[in-house]
Amino acid sequence: MRNTFMILVLSVLFIGCHQKIKQDDVAKLNGYWEIEKVVFAKGEEKEYKMNETFDFFQIKNNKGVRAKVMPQFDGTFLTTDTFENVLVRFAEEQVFLDYRTDYTKWSEEIISLSEDKLVVKNPQNIEYHYKKSGPVNLLNDGEKTK
């Protein structure tokens, strides 16, 4: 009986700690995101110290694109030809990013989203942890990048 009660309490705490993503939160996706780490289904982690590419989201009215971009030393970004169409889908208590290209489609669940952090999980239970990023200017003696 005591174990059952403990499991019930822990389940309620776990569910209560899950961030509720609202429609207004979708705008926080817009911008540049740099991957920090990947947490695999069995708990192993892979950390990323430096990235050659960032993910750029541009979403309006729950539709948009995710493109791969490469930061340059002068604070600009080069855009690759790699992009996915994105649809933000709300399903009961969960929010998904549904991606589509000419060749395939897949979904990721948004686990948490704030102004500077994003965590998504794919169907294989792999979590991708991102931090918000922006231009980095290493030229012009550190002048601020526009």
Secondary structure in CASP SS format (residue, H / E / C, confidence):
PFRMAT SS
TARGET T0000
AUTHOR 0000-0000-0000
METHOD secondary structure of the structure
MODEL  1
M C 1.00
R H 1.00
N H 1.00
T H 1.00
F H 1.00
M H 1.00
I H 1.00
L H 1.00
V H 1.00
L H 1.00
S H 1.00
V H 1.00
L H 1.00
F H 1.00
I H 1.00
G H 1.00
C H 1.00
H C 1.00
Q C 1.00
K C 1.00
I C 1.00
K C 1.00
Q H 1.00
D H 1.00
D H 1.00
V H 1.00
A H 1.00
K H 1.00
L H 1.00
N C 1.00
G E 1.00
Y E 1.00
W E 1.00
E E 1.00
I E 1.00
E E 1.00
K E 1.00
V E 1.00
V E 1.00
F C 1.00
A C 1.00
K C 1.00
G C 1.00
E C 1.00
E E 1.00
K E 1.00
E E 1.00
Y C 1.00
K C 1.00
M C 1.00
N C 1.00
E C 1.00
T C 1.00
F E 1.00
D E 1.00
F E 1.00
F E 1.00
Q E 1.00
I E 1.00
K E 1.00
N C 1.00
N C 1.00
K E 1.00
G E 1.00
V E 1.00
R E 1.00
A E 1.00
K E 1.00
V E 1.00
M E 1.00
P E 1.00
Q C 1.00
F C 1.00
D E 1.00
G C 1.00
T C 1.00
F E 1.00
L E 1.00
T E 1.00
T E 1.00
D E 1.00
T E 1.00
F E 1.00
E E 1.00
N E 1.00
V E 1.00
L E 1.00
V E 1.00
R E 1.00
F E 1.00
A E 1.00
E C 1.00
E C 1.00
Q E 1.00
V E 1.00
F E 1.00
L E 1.00
D E 1.00
Y E 1.00
R E 1.00
T C 1.00
D C 1.00
Y C 1.00
T C 1.00
K E 1.00
W E 1.00
S E 1.00
E E 1.00
E E 1.00
I E 1.00
I E 1.00
S E 1.00
L E 1.00
S C 1.00
E C 1.00
D C 1.00
K E 1.00
L E 1.00
V E 1.00
V E 1.00
K E 1.00
N C 1.00
P C 1.00
Q C 1.00
N C 1.00
I C 1.00
E E 1.00
Y E 1.00
H E 1.00
Y E 1.00
K E 1.00
K E 1.00
S E 1.00
G C 1.00
P C 1.00
V C 1.00
N E 1.00
L C 1.00
L C 1.00
N H 1.00
D H 1.00
G H 1.00
E C 1.00
K C 1.00
T C 1.00
K C 1.00
END
